[in-house]
Amino acid sequence: MDHVGIYLTNGSNKTIELPVTPAELMVKGEVDGDTATVLGLGEIKRYTTRKLIPLSIESTLPLTSDVHWVTAQNPLPDAQSYIDWLTAARDADKPVRFVLSGTKINVLTKIDSFEYGFKPGNSVEYQYTLALTEWREYKAKRMTVKTAPSGKKIAVKKGTARAAPAKKLGIGSKVVANGQLFRDSYGGGPGMKEHNVKLKITLVAPGRARPYHVATLGGLPQGWVSASSLKGV
């Protein structure tokens, strides 16, 4: 049987194996979503993205590594060495790689909390709880917004026709759709494309990639579309 142990690697590429493998480890995966009511259909749930994976470990840190219940193959010399390592990793700005050997569990995480101490009747090892959450890399992108110079007037030649203002769209508005339908307002689940089809708006999700939910004039739900795909009638 392959050795099963929990390995943690910090931002400096230093790896440790926890001294005593916990009796159990549960990995919880969830998908985020919200509910909405669609005319003619009722309540629906719209799924978006996967939530971050939380991990929690409860085990012990023996005062010295020469006791018989230590399961690590190459343990640190004592409990204080583990406490120092875990505390430094918790306080650092860099994530920690979590690996359970003998399995496919391999997650980049951040230590949320590290709690340890002695319990009554047990003075040869620390009891501890280690809480971690999956870490996702992200980078902010700087955007430059160009604005028109203030006070600048644009002359309109005599006889030039002005464009009619666009009709404001909202729930109940009748529209002509030219574009692709989607399963949710985030743009997930692309579906069929509409071409000059008369529909009506039944839901609005401001700020989303596909902010308008449309249905047939008879109330049959069709999907979510972008603002540029609709024209008021």
KAHU-V649755 format. One record per backbone hydrogen bond with DSSP energy under -0.5 kcal/mol. NH is the residue of the N-H (numbers start at 1). CO is the residue of the C=O. E is the energy in kcal/mol with one decimal. If there is no record, write none. Layout:
NH_CO_E / NH_CO_E
This chain:
5_3_-0.6 / 7_5_-0.6 / 7_99_-3.1 / 8_16_-2.5 / 9_97_-1.8 / 10_14_-2.2 / 13_10_-1.9 / 15_13_-0.5 / 16_8_-2.4 / 18_6_-2.4 / 28_26_-0.6 / 28_54_-0.8 / 29_27_-0.6 / 32_49_-3.3 / 34_46_-1.9 / 36_44_-2.3 / 38_36_-0.6 / 38_42_-3.1 / 41_38_-2.1 / 42_38_-3.0 / 44_36_-3.3 / 46_34_-3.3 / 47_45_-0.6 / 48_32_-2.6 / 51_30_-2.8 / 54_28_-0.5 / 54_52_-0.5 / 55_132_-2.9 / 57_130_-2.6 / 59_128_-1.6 / 61_126_-2.3 / 63_124_-2.3 / 65_77_-1.8 / 67_64_-0.7 / 70_67_-1.3 / 71_19_-2.3 / 72_19_-1.8 / 79_63_-1.2 / 82_78_-1.2 / 83_79_-2.6 / 84_80_-2.6 / 85_81_-2.0 / 86_82_-2.9 / 87_83_-2.3 / 88_84_-2.1 / 89_85_-2.2 / 90_86_-2.3 / 91_87_-2.0 / 92_88_-1.0 / 96_109_-3.5 / 97_9_-2.6 / 98_107_-3.3 / 99_7_-2.4 / 99_97_-0.5 / 100_105_-2.1 / 101_5_-2.5 / 101_99_-0.7 / 103_100_-1.3 / 106_104_-0.7 / 107_98_-2.6 / 109_96_-3.1 / 109_107_-0.6 / 110_133_-2.1 / 112_110_-0.6 / 112_131_-2.4 / 113_131_-1.5 / 115_129_-2.6 / 117_127_-1.9 / 119_122_-0.6 / 122_119_-1.9 / 126_61_-2.5 / 127_117_-3.2 / 128_59_-2.3 / 129_115_-2.8 / 130_57_-2.8 / 131_113_-2.4 / 131_129_-0.5 / 132_55_-3.0 / 133_110_-2.0 / 134_53_-2.6 / 135_108_-3.5 / 142_140_-0.5 / 145_143_-0.5 / 146_144_-0.6 / 152_149_-1.2 / 155_153_-0.6 / 157_155_-0.6 / 160_157_-2.1 / 172_201_-3.3 / 173_170_-2.3 / 175_199_-2.8 / 176_231_-2.5 / 177_175_-0.5 / 177_197_-3.0 / 178_229_-2.8 / 179_194_-1.4 / 181_192_-2.7 / 182_224_-1.8 / 183_188_-1.5 / 183_189_-1.0 / 184_188_-1.4 / 187_184_-1.5 / 191_181_-3.6 / 194_179_-3.5 / 196_177_-0.6 / 197_177_-1.8 / 199_175_-2.7 / 200_215_-2.5 / 201_173_-2.4 / 202_213_-3.1 / 203_213_-1.3 / 205_211_-2.9 / 208_205_-1.7 / 210_185_-2.8 / 211_208_-0.5 / 212_225_-1.8 / 213_203_-2.6 / 214_223_-2.7 / 215_200_-2.4 / 216_220_-2.4 / 219_216_-2.3 / 221_219_-0.6 / 222_214_-2.6 / 223_214_-1.4 / 224_182_-2.8 / 225_212_-2.7 / 229_226_-1.1 / 230_227_-1.4 / 231_176_-1.2 / 233_174_-2.1
